[in-house]
Amino acid sequence: MASANKTAGANKSEAESSQTTADRILDAAEQLFAERGFAGTAVRDIAASVGLNPASLYNHFPGKQELYEAVLDRGLRPIIELLAELSRSDWSPARDEMAIDRIVDTLTEKPYLARLLHHEALTGGENLTRIVGRYVEPLYSQGLEALTRSPAVEGWEPEEFPLVVISMHNLLLGYFSIVPLLERVLGSDPLAPDAVKNLKRFLRKVTERMIGGGNSSK
């Protein structure tokens, strides 16, 4: 029995260690892909940044393309699922506040994700078509559906709906994509807890004015 418990404990420890290593690889890959783009990032550089050799990294991810997609999926899939949930629910101030908080928290936890997306968009990288089809189009269509369930929809012309959704996406992603610039301009860390709290409050106010969001006094 003791032997079985020891084996189970060892297996659990190995699983936790493997998960931790995979997360470290994803964190490093997210940063390097954001800074250099897909084409400019080598697997050996990602491996070296987490103290691995390329062969060890391949134990976790089959190749660079799969690693790139895992980085995107880790950051964007929760947001897509959240917006899908919103698009199926009735509007309420609490609903929009919750959505803002969760999206900002995700982008704060994955600080290079927005920069990665903007790098790909600005350079017209080889993965742009795949990113648009798999992530951007669902985000856009679900955001559009959520807007149509908001009482503020009556304040916009139908041809303006896409601009409203795009503007909200730009507000959310734009802040995180220029963090290094903001740090120099503001003289403080834009991702510090107080800064993130202020960002959430600001976004609630903007959302309230644009699409009938939550109570801006919070």
N, C-alpha and C positions, 0 to 999 in steps of 0.2 A: 504493500500500500504506500509506504514511504517512498519507494522507488517510483511508483506511478505518479505520485504528487510531485516528485522532483522533476520527472520528465515533463509533466504538464507545465510546471513552473518554467522550465527551461524553454519549452516551446512558446509560451506566452512572452517570455523575455526576448526571444529571438524575433517574434512578430512585432513587438513594440519597437525593438531596435531597427528592424527593417523599415517600419513605417516612419520612424524618425529620420532615417537616412533618406528615404524617398522625399519627405517634406523638405529636407535641407537641399536636396538636389533641385526640387521645384522652385524653392526660394532663390537659389543661385541662378537658375536658368531664367526665371522671370526678370531678374535684374539685368543679366547680360543680354537677353533678347531685347529688352527695352533700350539699353544703351547702344547696342551694335546692330540690332536687327537680326533676322533669321540667318541671312546669308553671311553676315559678318561674325557670327558666333560659332565657334568650334566646340564639339563635344569634349575635347580634351581640356578646353578652358573651363567649362562648367565643372568637369570632374576635378580639376586642380583646385578650384575655388572652395570645394568641400573636402579636400584632402583625399580624393580617390584617384585611381587610375581609370582610363576609359573602359577597360574591361569590367571593372567593378560596377561602373555606372550602368553598363548594358545589362547587368543582372536585374536592374530595376526598370529600365526603359529600353525597348528594342532599338531605338535610334533617335536621331535628332528631331525628325518630324513628329514622332509619337510623343516626345518630351515637350515639344512646342505646343502640341494640341492638349496635352495634359495640363500645362500651365494655364492655357486659356479656359479649359473646362473647369478647372478648380476655382477660378475666379468668377467666370461669367455664368456658369450653370446655375448657381444659387440665385443670381439676380433674375435670370430668365424664368426660373420656376416661381419666384416671388411675383413677378409681373403677370405670369400666367394665372396665378391664384387671384391677383387683383382684378384681372380682366373678367373673371367669372363671378366676382362679388359685387354687391351694391356699394356705392360710394358712401363714405363717412369720413369726418375729419380724422378720427383715430386711425382709420385705414391708411390714409396718406402719410400721417406722421410715422406710423410703424414702418412703412415702406422706405421713407427717407432715411430713418435711423438704420435700418438693416443694410441698405445699399451703401451708405456712408461707412458703416462699420466694415463691410466687406472690402471696400476700396482702401480703407485705412490699413486693414490687415494685409492687403496685397498691394503695397504702395507703388510698385512698378507696373502694375497691370495697365493702367490708363496710358502710361507713357509707351508701353509696348504697342497698344492699339493705335496710338497717334503716329508712332514711328512707321508702322506698316501702312497707314493711310497716307502719310506724307510722301513716303518713298515709293508707293505703289508696289510693295513687296510681293514676292511670289505666292504668299499665302493670303493675299487680300481677298481674292474671290471666295476662298474657303471660309475665311472669317466672316465675310458679309453674309454668306448663305447660311452658315451654321449658328452664328451668334447675333450679328447686327440686325438682320431682317426679323428674327423672332423678337428681339428687344423692341424694335420699332413697331411692329404690328401689335404686340401686346400692350405697349404704351399707348398706342392709338385706341385700342379697344378700351383700356382703362379710362382714357379721356372721355370717351363717349358715355361712360357711366357717371361722369361727374356733373353736378348741377351747373358748373361754369361753362359747359359745352355750349350753352345758349349765348354766351358772350363772344363766341368766335364764329367766323364764317367757315363753312366746310373746307374751303381751299386753304384756310389757315391752320387746320388741325395738324398737318404734317410739320409745320413750322413750330407749333407749340411743343410737340413731342421732341423734335430735334433740339429746340432751345433747352429743354429740361435735360436732355442727354448731355449737351455741351456744358451746362452748368455743373453737372455732377462730375463728368470726366475731365473737363477743362481744369478744374482746381487741382486735381491730383496729377495731371500731366505736366504741370509747370511748378511742381513743388520746389525744385532747386532755385528757380527764379524767385518764387514767393519768399523763400527763406532769406534771400539777399535783400529783397525789397522791404520786407517786414522786420527783418532783424531778429526773427524768432522762428521756431520750428512750426511749420504749418500743420504738422501731424501730431503736435502735442495735445494732450487731453482737452485743455481749455480751448485751443484753436478748433478742434473737431467739434466741441460742444457749440461754439459760436457758429461754425459752418452749418450745423444741423438747424440751429435757430433761424439763421438767415434763409436756408432753403425752405423751411416751413413758411416763412413770410412770403417768399417768392411764389411758392406753390399755392398759397392761399389767394394771392392776387391773380395768378395765371389760370389755375384750374380748380379753385375752390378747395384748397387744402386745409390743413389743421389750424388750430389756435396759435397764432403767431406770438402770443404773450408768453408762451412756455419757454 
